Protein backbone atom coordinates (compact mmCIF):
# COMPACT_ATOMS: atom_id res chain seq x y z
CA UNK A 1 0.00 0.00 0.00
CA UNK A 2 1.40 3.38 -0.97
CA UNK A 3 -0.08 6.29 0.93
CA UNK A 4 0.77 9.85 0.09
CA UNK A 5 -1.53 11.78 2.41
CA UNK A 6 -1.98 12.71 6.06
CA UNK A 7 -3.24 9.87 8.25
CA UNK A 8 -4.69 10.29 11.70
CA UNK A 9 -3.80 7.92 14.52
CA UNK A 10 -6.81 5.65 13.94
CA UNK A 11 -5.94 5.23 10.25
CA UNK A 12 -2.32 4.46 11.12
CA UNK A 13 -3.34 1.91 13.74
CA UNK A 14 -5.62 0.09 11.29
CA UNK A 15 -2.92 -0.07 8.65
CA UNK A 16 -0.21 -1.19 11.04
CA UNK A 17 -2.35 -3.90 12.61
CA UNK A 18 -2.97 -5.35 9.15
CA UNK A 19 0.65 -5.27 8.00
CA UNK A 20 3.57 -7.67 8.14
CA UNK A 21 6.31 -5.06 7.77
CA UNK A 22 6.74 -1.32 7.91
CA UNK A 23 8.67 0.26 5.04
CA UNK A 24 10.70 3.40 5.80
CA UNK A 25 12.51 4.55 2.66
CA UNK A 26 14.56 7.56 3.74
CA UNK A 27 17.30 9.25 1.71
CA UNK A 28 20.88 8.86 2.89
CA UNK A 29 20.89 12.56 3.74
CA UNK A 30 18.08 12.14 6.32
CA UNK A 31 19.08 13.54 9.71
CA UNK A 32 15.71 13.67 11.48
CA UNK A 33 14.52 11.49 14.32
CA UNK A 34 13.63 7.82 14.54
CA UNK A 35 9.96 8.31 15.46
CA UNK A 36 8.51 6.24 12.58
CA UNK A 37 10.98 3.45 13.34
CA UNK A 38 10.00 3.45 17.00
CA UNK A 39 6.29 3.59 16.15
CA UNK A 40 6.62 0.57 13.86
CA UNK A 41 8.38 -1.38 16.61
CA UNK A 42 5.52 -0.70 19.00
CA UNK A 43 3.28 -2.76 16.71
CA UNK A 44 5.76 -5.63 16.70
CA UNK A 45 6.49 -5.08 13.03
CA UNK A 46 9.87 -5.74 11.55
CA UNK A 47 11.01 -2.63 9.71
CA UNK A 48 12.41 -2.51 6.21
CA UNK A 49 14.43 0.69 6.17
CA UNK A 50 17.16 2.60 4.45
CA UNK A 51 20.74 1.96 5.44
CA UNK A 52 21.41 5.31 7.10
CA UNK A 53 23.42 6.06 10.27
CA UNK A 54 20.40 6.72 12.48
CA UNK A 55 18.76 3.42 11.58
CA UNK A 56 22.11 1.56 11.62
CA UNK A 57 22.56 2.56 15.25
CA UNK A 58 19.08 1.39 16.26
CA UNK A 59 19.31 -1.87 14.34
CA UNK A 60 22.78 -2.73 15.62
CA UNK A 61 21.51 -2.53 19.17
CA UNK A 62 17.99 -3.97 18.82
CA UNK A 63 17.99 -6.07 15.61
CA UNK A 64 14.45 -5.55 14.33
CA UNK A 65 15.22 -4.04 10.93
CA UNK A 66 16.05 -5.26 7.49
CA UNK A 67 18.18 -2.52 6.00
CA UNK A 68 18.68 -1.99 2.30
CA UNK A 69 20.81 0.06 0.00
CA UNK A 70 18.82 -0.55 -3.20
CA UNK A 71 15.25 -1.30 -4.20
CA UNK A 72 16.29 -4.77 -5.39
CA UNK A 73 17.41 -5.60 -1.85
CA UNK A 74 13.93 -4.86 -0.50
CA UNK A 75 12.23 -7.39 -2.74
CA UNK A 76 14.81 -10.09 -2.16
CA UNK A 77 14.84 -9.65 1.62
CA UNK A 78 11.06 -9.59 2.01
CA UNK A 79 10.71 -12.76 -0.03
CA UNK A 80 13.52 -14.38 1.96
CA UNK A 81 12.26 -13.41 5.42
CA UNK A 82 8.46 -13.30 5.43
CA UNK A 83 6.87 -16.00 7.61
CA UNK A 84 10.16 -17.57 8.67
CA UNK A 85 11.87 -17.95 12.03
CA UNK A 86 13.87 -14.84 11.17
CA UNK A 87 10.63 -12.89 10.73
CA UNK A 88 9.42 -14.09 14.13
CA UNK A 89 12.71 -13.03 15.72
CA UNK A 90 12.55 -9.58 14.10
CA UNK A 91 8.97 -9.17 15.39
CA UNK A 92 9.97 -10.25 18.91
CA UNK A 93 12.94 -7.87 18.88
CA UNK A 94 10.68 -5.02 17.75
CA UNK A 95 8.35 -5.59 20.71
CA UNK A 96 11.28 -5.94 23.12
CA UNK A 97 12.67 -2.63 21.86
CA UNK A 98 9.29 -0.99 22.31
CA UNK A 99 8.91 -2.26 25.87
CA UNK A 100 12.40 -1.03 26.82
CA UNK A 101 11.90 2.35 25.17
CA UNK A 102 8.31 3.32 25.97
CA UNK A 103 7.37 6.94 26.64
CA UNK A 104 6.76 6.03 30.30
CA UNK A 105 10.30 4.73 30.70
CA UNK A 106 11.79 7.61 28.71
CA UNK A 107 9.91 10.27 30.69
CA UNK A 108 10.85 8.58 33.98
CA UNK A 109 14.53 8.69 33.08
CA UNK A 110 14.23 12.30 31.96
CA UNK A 111 12.44 13.36 35.16
CA UNK A 112 15.01 11.51 37.25
CA UNK A 113 17.83 13.39 35.52
CA UNK A 114 16.00 16.69 35.93
CA UNK A 115 15.50 16.02 39.64
CA UNK A 116 19.26 15.58 40.10
CA UNK A 117 19.98 19.03 38.65
C-alpha positions, 0 to 999 in steps of 0.5 A, a space after each residue: 500500500 502506498 499512501 501519500 496523504 496525512 493519516 490520523 492515529 486511527 488510520 495508522 493503527 488500522 494499517 499497522 495492525 494489518 501489515 507484516 512489515 513497515 517500510 521506511 525509505 529515507 534518503 541517505 541525507 536524512 538527519 531527522 529522528 527515529 519516530 517512525 521506526 519506533 512507532 513501527 516497533 511498538 506494533 511488533 512489526 519488523 522494519 524494512 528501512 534505508 541503510 542510514 546512520 540513524 537506523 544503523 545505530 538502532 538496528 545494531 543494538 535492537 535487531 528488528 530491521 532489514 536494511 537496504 541500499 537498493 530497491 532490489 534488496 527490499 524485494 529479495 529480503 522480504 521474499 527471503 524473510 516473510 513467515 520464517 523464524 527470522 521474521 518471528 525473531 525480528 517481530 519479537 525484537 521489535 516488541 522488546 525494543 518498544 517495551 524497553 523504550 516506551 514513553 513512560 520509561 523515557 519520561 521517567 529517566 528524563 524526570 530523574 535526571 532533571 531532579 538531580 539538577 
